[in-house]
């Protein structure tokens, strides 16, 4: 079997134009999903800031560790061990500067 290298196969690492087409379409979907995920995280950061402000204004602490443990467990249960790392990163983004 002769493998033809076209710009599409070179960009995707595929060995055929058909596979390159599938990969290109899937990558476009992934890019769109990443944009949505980033938007949702930015929205979560904003909502978290509202919660932190209300908690501080009432005399409480900025961070509620019990709630963070619930979030960590939720991500771990849904995504396995890597979910915990993902949740930690998201919580760090939402806490802002400590």
Helices and strands as residue ranges (DSSP letters): H 7-12, H 17-57, H 65-79, H 81-95
